[in-house]
Amino acid sequence: MSSMQQNTTSGLTFGNAPFVDRRQARSETVGGEERRQFGNSYNGLSDAGRELAEAIDAYKVQNRRRYVTTDELLRVIQSLGYAKT
């Protein structure tokens, strides 16, 4: 290793800044919830729209999905009691 790199108990150090290995698995955040990238903004939604948005978010967290397919969205809608007439 060069003089700029030092092997320490906490990992590598480059210059004066410690190297942070972000690939290591981190424990879940406080409360066991997944860290969300975007805030939940349901402002301006109707009650039914808010219920749908919350159900979709819950589905995504429960199934560890960032995006849902059309069929998954349909299942969420049907789980709320909606049906084609």
C-alpha positions in Angstrom: 0.0 0.0 0.0 1.1 3.5 -0.6 1.6 6.0 2.1 -1.8 7.5 1.2 -3.6 4.2 1.9 -3.5 2.7 5.4 -5.2 -0.5 6.6 -7.0 0.2 9.8 -9.5 -1.8 11.9 -12.3 0.3 10.4 -11.3 -0.1 6.8 -9.1 1.8 4.4 -8.1 5.4 4.8 -7.3 7.5 1.9 -5.4 10.6 2.9 -7.2 11.9 6.0 -10.7 10.7 5.1 -11.7 7.1 6.1 -13.1 4.9 3.3 -16.7 4.0 3.9 -17.8 0.7 2.3 -21.4 1.4 1.4 -21.9 -2.1 0.0 -22.0 -3.7 3.4 -25.4 -4.7 4.5 -26.8 -2.2 7.0 -29.4 -2.9 9.6 -32.9 -1.5 9.1 -33.5 2.0 10.3 -35.0 2.7 13.7 -38.4 1.1 14.0 -37.6 -1.6 11.5 -38.9 0.4 8.6 -37.2 0.7 5.2 -35.6 4.0 4.5 -37.7 5.8 1.9 -36.1 7.8 -0.9 -39.1 10.1 -1.4 -41.4 11.6 1.2 -45.0 10.6 1.2 -46.9 13.5 -0.2 -50.6 12.8 -0.3 -51.6 16.5 -0.3 -54.4 17.2 -2.6 -55.6 13.6 -2.9 -59.2 12.6 -2.2 -59.7 10.1 0.6 -60.0 7.3 -1.9 -56.8 8.4 -3.6 -54.9 8.6 -0.4 -56.2 5.1 0.6 -54.9 3.8 -2.8 -51.5 5.5 -2.5 -51.0 4.2 1.0 -52.0 0.6 -0.1 -49.5 0.8 -3.0 -46.8 2.0 -0.7 -47.5 -0.7 1.8 -47.4 -3.3 -1.0 -44.1 -2.0 -2.2 -42.5 -2.1 1.2 -44.0 -5.5 2.1 -42.7 -7.0 -1.2 -39.5 -5.0 -1.4 -40.4 -3.5 -4.7 -39.5 0.0 -6.0 -42.0 -0.2 -8.8 -45.1 -2.3 -9.3 -46.3 -4.0 -12.5 -49.8 -3.4 -13.9 -50.9 -6.8 -12.5 -49.6 -6.0 -9.1 -51.4 -2.6 -9.2 -54.6 -4.4 -10.1 -54.2 -6.8 -7.2 -53.7 -3.9 -4.8 -56.9 -2.2 -6.2 -58.8 -5.4 -5.9 -57.6 -5.9 -2.3 -59.3 -2.6 -1.5 -62.6 -4.0 -2.7 -62.8 -2.5 -6.2 -64.1 -4.8 -8.9 -65.0 -4.4 -12.6 -68.7 -4.2 -13.1 
